[in-house]
Amino acid sequence: MRHPSSLVGITGSMDADLCTRSLRELARRILRSRGVIFTLPSHIARDEKLGIRISDLSPSLYFGIEFNAHDLDNITVKNIGEGGGIIGVDAPAESEVWIPLDLQTGFDILIEEVIALASAGYPACAGCGGSDAETPWDELAIRELYY
C-alpha cells in the first residue's frame, strides 16, 4: 500500500519511496532484537497486539513490544540488543536509523515492513530481508539522499 503523505522540512519534502530503505532497515532491526519499545504521540494509531501478530506469522519470533506515549513530535523505536531509530523531523545519532516522514505514515509503513519480513521468515531465512540486507548499513550515505 502506498501512502501519499510527505514531511516538509529539511530542505524539501520527503516521500515514502525515498525512505523505503530506511524503513526496511529499521524493520529488520526490530525483528533481530529481543524486544522493542515504541514511544509515540498518543494520537498515532497502533496495534496493541502487534507482538502476537508477529508470533502468529513466525512462531520462532517471540519478543515483547511495548507502547509508551509522549508529547514530542516524533516516534522513537528502542530495540533491545539492536540499534533503533526515529520517525520524524529531527535526525537522531548516526547509529540510529532516521526516517523523516509524517509520523502516522512512517509508522504505518514501518509496521507493514515488519509484518512482510516476519511473514517471509526473517531473520531465519536466506535472502528474504531484501537486497539491501546483504550489505552493511550506511546511515550517513542514506541521510545524504535526504538533502
Wavefront OBJ file of the C-alpha trace (Angstrom):
o trace
v 0.000 0.000 0.000
v 1.332 3.448 -0.906
v 0.930 6.419 1.392
v 0.699 9.814 -0.280
v 1.890 11.982 2.577
v 5.253 13.590 2.991
v 7.168 15.558 5.575
v 8.113 19.116 4.803
v 11.252 20.255 6.497
v 14.912 19.507 6.000
v 15.372 21.203 2.588
v 12.266 19.977 0.811
v 9.733 17.222 1.013
v 10.392 13.565 1.833
v 8.243 10.887 0.321
v 7.791 7.320 1.470
v 9.575 5.897 -1.589
v 12.779 7.739 -0.698
v 12.597 6.415 2.862
v 11.888 2.796 1.888
v 15.428 1.530 2.527
v 15.489 3.144 5.969
v 12.073 1.717 6.829
v 13.209 -1.790 5.815
v 16.424 -1.454 7.822
v 14.530 -0.415 10.944
v 12.043 -3.274 10.409
v 14.955 -5.744 10.155
v 16.463 -4.333 13.338
v 13.140 -4.750 15.136
v 12.894 -8.405 14.096
v 16.516 -9.117 15.097
v 16.002 -7.572 18.536
v 14.878 -9.209 21.760
v 12.113 -6.656 22.218
v 11.056 -3.180 21.186
v 9.711 -0.075 22.876
v 7.782 2.355 20.685
v 7.432 5.820 22.213
v 4.961 7.878 20.240
v 2.362 10.626 20.480
v -0.990 9.386 21.779
v -2.806 10.336 18.547
v -0.805 7.804 16.497
v -2.863 4.680 15.744
v -1.190 1.452 16.839
v -1.906 -2.258 17.084
v -1.572 -3.254 20.734
v -1.490 -6.922 19.641
v 1.411 -6.481 17.224
v 3.645 -8.902 19.132
v 1.003 -11.635 18.898
v 0.504 -10.961 15.162
v 4.239 -11.304 14.562
v 4.430 -14.518 16.608
v 1.493 -15.942 14.656
v 3.280 -15.195 11.373
v 6.623 -16.537 12.506
v 6.411 -18.717 15.637
v 10.187 -18.608 16.114
v 9.910 -14.839 16.727
v 8.739 -14.017 20.189
v 9.664 -10.771 21.816
v 7.942 -8.110 23.802
v 6.503 -4.966 22.285
v 5.703 -2.012 24.494
v 3.960 1.214 23.531
v 4.586 4.381 25.538
v 3.105 7.826 24.913
v 4.955 11.129 24.859
v 4.239 14.708 23.802
v 7.080 15.049 21.295
v 6.708 15.290 17.529
v 8.499 12.021 16.744
v 8.293 8.278 17.171
v 11.255 6.603 18.817
v 11.977 2.925 18.340
v 14.215 1.431 21.012
v 15.256 -2.138 20.322
v 16.726 -4.391 22.980
v 20.081 -5.728 21.773
v 19.945 -3.882 18.443
v 20.060 -0.270 17.230
v 16.800 1.604 16.885
v 15.585 4.698 15.107
v 13.357 7.738 14.900
v 10.487 8.714 12.636
v 10.245 12.499 12.485
v 11.963 15.736 11.503
v 14.950 15.703 13.865
v 17.805 13.352 12.993
v 18.988 11.050 15.804
v 22.572 9.895 16.446
v 24.277 8.324 13.435
v 23.933 4.840 14.943
v 20.145 5.154 14.746
v 18.002 4.906 11.607
v 16.340 8.194 10.678
v 13.026 8.222 8.814
v 11.987 11.805 8.001
v 8.319 11.138 7.231
v 4.921 12.137 8.530
v 4.558 10.236 11.805
v 1.442 8.180 11.065
v 2.549 7.386 7.517
v 6.044 6.392 8.616
v 4.741 4.246 11.461
v 2.169 2.520 9.253
v 4.753 1.682 6.595
v 7.249 0.510 9.234
v 4.691 -1.926 10.647
v 3.829 -3.112 7.103
v 7.541 -3.840 6.544
v 7.830 -5.675 9.881
v 4.805 -7.838 9.026
v 6.077 -8.543 5.482
v 9.524 -9.562 6.726
v 8.092 -11.715 9.532
v 5.777 -13.398 7.017
v 8.782 -14.199 4.834
v 10.586 -15.787 7.792
v 13.096 -13.024 8.556
v 15.632 -13.227 10.182
v 15.844 -17.019 9.883
v 15.720 -17.068 6.080
v 18.333 -16.567 3.390
v 17.712 -13.599 1.106
v 14.262 -12.654 2.389
v 15.391 -9.418 4.061
v 15.616 -7.554 0.777
v 18.568 -6.816 -1.467
v 19.887 -4.093 0.829
v 20.044 -6.534 3.768
v 23.089 -8.232 2.276
v 25.383 -5.211 2.658
v 26.367 -3.279 5.792
v 24.009 -0.427 6.615
v 25.461 3.023 5.893
v 23.213 5.508 7.672
v 25.282 8.534 6.649
v 25.078 7.670 2.939
v 21.307 7.263 3.238
v 20.940 10.589 5.047
v 22.806 12.336 2.226
v 19.946 11.294 -0.095
v 17.526 13.249 2.096
v 19.251 16.591 1.498
l 1 2 3 4 5 6 7 8 9 10 11 12 13 14 15 16 17 18 19 20 21 22 23 24 25 26 27 28 29 30 31 32 33 34 35 36 37 38 39 40 41 42 43 44 45 46 47 48 49 50 51 52 53 54 55 56 57 58 59 60 61 62 63 64 65 66 67 68 69 70 71 72 73 74 75 76 77 78 79 80 81 82 83 84 85 86 87 88 89 90 91 92 93 94 95 96 97 98 99 100 101 102 103 104 105 106 107 108 109 110 111 112 113 114 115 116 117 118 119 120 121 122 123 124 125 126 127 128 129 130 131 132 133 134 135 136 137 138 139 140 141 142 143 144 145 146 147
